Amino acid sequence: MIKKFVKVILPLFIIAILSIGGYFYWQHQNRYPSTDDAYIQADVINVASRVSGTVSEIDVRNEEHVQKGQLLFTIDPAPFTIELNKAQAQRDATRQKIQAADMAVKSARATVVERKAELTHTRLETKRILTLMKKQFVSRSDGDLAIKNLHVAEAALNAAQNQLEEMIEKRGELGDKNAQLRLAQAAVEKAKLDLQYTRVFAPTSGYIANFNLRHGDVVSAYQPLFALIEDQTWWAQANFKETQLARIHTGEQATIKLDMYPHQIFIGKVVDVNKDSGSSFSLLPPENASGNWVKVTQRFPVKVIITQRKSGYPLRLGASSTVTIDTTSPK
């Protein structure tokens, strides 16, 4: 009986136990898909200056935590101060030119008024002389001279009016509507902005990374100088096999275990499941039309945001982790 139990029943019992264990393992893996192909990510900002120049002051160091609006470094402001002074002087000179041109316009207007008065007087005088000429009280030469004087007065008025129009066009509009003044004012505003841009501030709170800036370095505008890792939001980019995606949906709870903190568990939530595999947009996408096709299970990135961080356990960009998703959790 014992021999029969050892030979028949015990193996069947072991097989049953293994089968039941395998079933529950499969169920667990199905309900709680997990991957160790996951890495910690955060938003990274490439810090650059908006103007070119020489670095004159550095206020941070590599790996330092900075607050939003904190001064990072300064570019020598001297050349930009000079440019601002030049722009302001040019604006003042433009205003003086406009004022001088306006005075010329006023003088030209006065000349037009004077020529109009002279023309009115000449017309009356010509009319009087021509009337006297018809009555033979004055000679014809006096009448011809009066007509000539009238033509001269008319020509003088036309010349004065033409000069007034030229003066007005040369002066342009008055005040803020003047194009030359607006151009000069725009140059002043740009110079002010450039001077302001010599002080570079942190666009957000985070950690300085890849910092190699030194005093005296000459930097170019919009050239990335170092990185600022934003520390407000961290997530794990977990690459799950396509066979695991059926039950993974946004809103499901997840746990993240970092290799650097093996005894700590971080809580997260699925916020995005990519519609494309990691190789879809690679430089050399897979081409399976050659006939030498080998089926490879693809992986799809799943973004799991970390909702609960732990004091004393700082997260690091690119850290390896293991992500497990609870597909039974409420969405």
Summary of the structure (lengths in Angstrom):
residues: 331
radius of gyration: 43.4
end to end distance: 55.5
largest distance: 170.0
contacts: 907
relative contact order: 0.19
helix: 44%
strand: 25%
